[in-house]
Amino acid sequence: MSNDFEVFYKSLLDLVKSFEKKNVLVKMYSDPDSNIIRIYGERSDGLSLAKTGLDEIEELALTTAEHHPYWGLLYNGSQILKIVLEKWNCTLTDDEIKQIQWYADEIKNSSGNANSHHDDE
């Protein structure tokens, strides 16, 4: 952890503790090796957290060059998850199921590229 980030992290911990004393509950996750801190309100649920994490995966997929051997796996997998999470408390429509099947076929097609990359190593 960089020194500046470590100082920030310790200050943030103090801030979180000060709010806990006021009965404001927050959830905090940190990964010091990656310089990542996440703070969630007490009413955050697993579905909301999954959608937020998927946003980050989707951003990586959209900013990764299409010629990267894992791009198709990442992008198409994230699109399937996006549909599933959006419809988590609902029923998938026939069109959404067809979209998922199409993305799954794309994953099958792109897995050959990922395997050829692995064979090159």
C-alpha positions as CSV (number, residue, x, y, z in Angstrom):
1,M,0.0,0.0,0.0
2,S,1.4,3.4,-0.9
3,N,2.1,5.7,2.0
4,D,-0.4,8.3,0.9
5,F,-3.1,5.7,0.4
6,E,-2.3,4.1,3.8
7,V,-2.8,7.5,5.5
8,F,-6.1,8.0,3.6
9,Y,-7.2,4.5,4.6
10,K,-6.5,5.0,8.3
11,S,-8.3,8.3,8.2
12,L,-11.2,6.7,6.5
13,L,-11.3,4.0,9.2
14,D,-11.5,6.7,11.8
15,L,-14.3,8.4,9.9
16,V,-16.3,5.2,9.6
17,K,-15.8,4.5,13.4
18,S,-17.0,8.0,14.2
19,F,-20.3,7.4,12.3
20,E,-20.7,4.0,13.9
21,K,-20.7,5.8,17.2
22,K,-23.7,7.8,15.9
23,N,-25.4,4.5,14.9
24,V,-24.9,5.0,11.2
25,L,-23.9,1.6,10.0
26,V,-21.8,1.2,7.0
27,K,-20.0,-1.9,5.5
28,M,-16.5,-1.4,4.4
29,Y,-14.4,-3.7,2.3
30,S,-10.7,-3.0,1.6
31,D,-8.1,-4.7,-0.5
32,P,-4.9,-2.9,0.5
33,D,-2.8,-4.7,-2.1
34,S,-5.0,-3.2,-4.9
35,N,-5.5,0.2,-3.2
36,I,-9.3,-0.4,-3.3
37,I,-11.8,0.5,-0.7
38,R,-15.5,0.0,-1.0
39,I,-18.1,1.5,1.4
40,Y,-21.7,0.3,1.4
41,G,-24.7,1.6,3.3
42,E,-26.3,-0.7,5.8
43,R,-29.2,-1.3,3.4
44,S,-27.0,-2.5,0.6
45,D,-28.0,-6.0,-0.5
46,G,-26.3,-8.7,-2.5
47,L,-28.1,-7.9,-5.7
48,S,-27.1,-4.2,-5.6
49,L,-23.5,-5.2,-4.8
50,A,-23.5,-7.7,-7.7
51,K,-24.8,-5.1,-10.1
52,T,-22.1,-2.6,-9.0
53,G,-19.4,-5.2,-9.5
54,L,-20.8,-6.1,-12.9
55,D,-20.5,-2.5,-13.9
56,E,-16.8,-2.7,-13.3
57,I,-16.5,-5.9,-15.2
58,E,-18.5,-4.4,-18.1
59,E,-16.2,-1.4,-18.1
60,L,-13.2,-3.6,-18.4
61,A,-14.8,-5.6,-21.2
62,L,-15.6,-2.3,-23.1
63,T,-12.1,-0.9,-22.7
64,T,-10.3,-4.1,-23.6
65,A,-9.3,-4.5,-27.2
66,E,-11.4,-7.0,-29.1
67,H,-8.3,-8.8,-30.2
68,H,-7.5,-9.8,-26.6
69,P,-8.0,-13.6,-26.4
70,Y,-10.4,-13.3,-23.4
71,W,-12.4,-10.3,-24.6
72,G,-15.2,-12.4,-26.0
73,L,-15.5,-14.5,-22.9
74,L,-15.5,-11.4,-20.7
75,Y,-17.9,-9.3,-22.8
76,N,-20.5,-12.0,-23.6
77,G,-20.4,-13.4,-20.1
78,S,-21.0,-9.9,-18.6
79,Q,-23.9,-9.4,-21.0
80,I,-25.5,-12.7,-19.8
81,L,-25.0,-11.6,-16.2
82,K,-26.5,-8.2,-16.9
83,I,-29.7,-9.7,-18.2
84,V,-29.9,-12.1,-15.2
85,L,-29.3,-9.4,-12.6
86,E,-31.8,-7.0,-14.2
87,K,-34.4,-9.7,-14.1
88,W,-33.4,-11.3,-10.8
89,N,-36.8,-10.8,-9.2
90,C,-38.8,-11.3,-12.5
91,T,-39.3,-13.9,-15.2
92,L,-37.1,-13.9,-18.2
93,T,-38.9,-13.2,-21.5
94,D,-38.5,-15.4,-24.5
95,D,-36.5,-12.6,-26.1
96,E,-34.1,-12.4,-23.1
97,I,-33.6,-16.2,-23.1
98,K,-32.8,-16.0,-26.9
99,Q,-30.3,-13.2,-26.1
100,I,-28.7,-15.3,-23.4
101,Q,-28.4,-18.2,-25.8
102,W,-26.9,-16.0,-28.4
103,Y,-24.3,-14.7,-25.9
104,A,-23.6,-18.3,-24.8
105,D,-23.0,-19.3,-28.4
106,E,-20.6,-16.3,-28.7
107,I,-18.8,-17.6,-25.6
108,K,-18.4,-21.0,-27.2
109,N,-17.0,-19.4,-30.3
110,S,-14.6,-17.2,-28.4
111,S,-13.4,-20.1,-26.1
112,G,-11.4,-21.4,-29.1
113,N,-9.4,-18.2,-29.1
114,A,-8.8,-18.4,-25.4
115,N,-7.6,-21.9,-25.7
116,S,-5.2,-21.1,-28.6
117,H,-3.8,-18.2,-26.4
118,H,-3.3,-20.7,-23.6
119,D,-1.5,-23.1,-25.9
120,D,0.9,-20.3,-26.9
121,E,2.2,-19.8,-23.3
